[in-house]
Amino acid sequence: MNPAEAYILNQEEPFRSILLELQAFIEHHLPQADLKYKYRLPFYYLKGKPFCYLNTTREYVDLGLCHGAHLTVHLDQLESKGRKLMKSLRYPTLESIDHAVLKEVLQEAARHAGKSIFRR
């Protein structure tokens, strides 16, 4: 098991379930994404460049998007406080994941990353 997968599996509930759901969603829709362990976090790379990361806090799972500054969809749901380039979606519960919003945000982020590789 690689360190990124170990990070996910070693989290307490409900965060482990949230992380597993996000991992499955990302890998289904972006099969070219490469899961690595960078900066002590699970970090997805597309064609060798950072794309997004998964991080847990005491209150939620943070899905950080490296090209967040360029996003135009669902800005009301993206958090950017204190960050200039990155934006993130935050999930306190498994039920809080809106798959339609997640898909649209990841799709646009992939376009801004120069990758039209999003699987529908």
N, C-alpha and C positions, 0 to 999 in steps of 0.2 A: 504494500500500500504506500502510495506516495504521500509526502507531508501535507499537501493540500487536502487530500481525501481524509487523512487522519485529523486535520483541523476540523473538518466538517463533522466527522463521526464522533469526535470527542466533546462536542458542545452539548450543553444540557437542553432539555426540552423547554419551551417549544422551538428554540432556535435551531436545533438539529433538523427538525422536520422542515422548517422554513428554508434552511440552506440546501437540503436535499431536493426540495421542490424547485428552487431556483437553479440548482446545478442541472437537474434533468431538463428544465425548460430551456436553458441556454444551450445545452449540448444538443437538444433536439432541433432547435431553430438555427443554431450556428454550429453545424457539425465540424467545421474547420477550426473552431476555437480550441486552443490548446490550454488546458488547465495546468498552471504552474504554482509554485509556492514562492512568492516574492514579498519582501517586506513583512514577513511573518503572517501573510494572508493568502488565501486562495485567489489567484489572479489569472484572468483569462487573457490570452494573447491571440491576436489575429495577424497572420502572416508576419510573425516575429515582433509585433508592436503591441504595447499594453492596450487593452480594450476596456475591461471592467474588473472590479474586485468584489469580494464578499467579506464583510466584517461584522462581528457581533459586538454589541454594547450591552449594558445592563438592561436596556429597555427595548431594543429592536435589532433587526438585521439590516445592515446598510449595503445596498447594491450600488457601488460607486462607479460612475461612468467617466472614463478618461476624456471623452470628447463632449462632455456635458455642456460646456459653454456654447456650443453650436446648436443645441437642441431647441426646437420650437414647439414640440408637442407636449401636452400635459404639464406645462410649466407650473401649474397650481399644485401638482403632486411631487415636483422635484425640489429637493433641498439643496441649497447652495450657500447657506450662511457661512461666512468666513472663508470661502473658497472662490478663487477667480476662474479656474478652468473646469473643475469637476463639479458634477451634480450627482445627486443620488436619490434613489427610491428607498424608502424606509418601511420595514414590515415588522410590526410588533407581534403579529399572530399569523398563523398559516392562512386563516380566513381573510386577512387583510390584503392578500395578493390578488390584485385585479389583473388577470391574465391578458385581457385585451389591452390595457394600458401598458403592461410590461412588454408585450409584443411590439406595440407601436413605438415605444421608447427605444427598445433594442434595435428595431429595424432602422429607425432614423440614425441612431448612434453608429450602426454599421455603415450606413451610407456616408456619414461624415468621416468615418475612418478610412474611406476610400474603398470599401468592400461592398459590392452588391452581391452578397453571398447568403443573404438571409433566406432561410427555408420557410415557406408558408405553411 
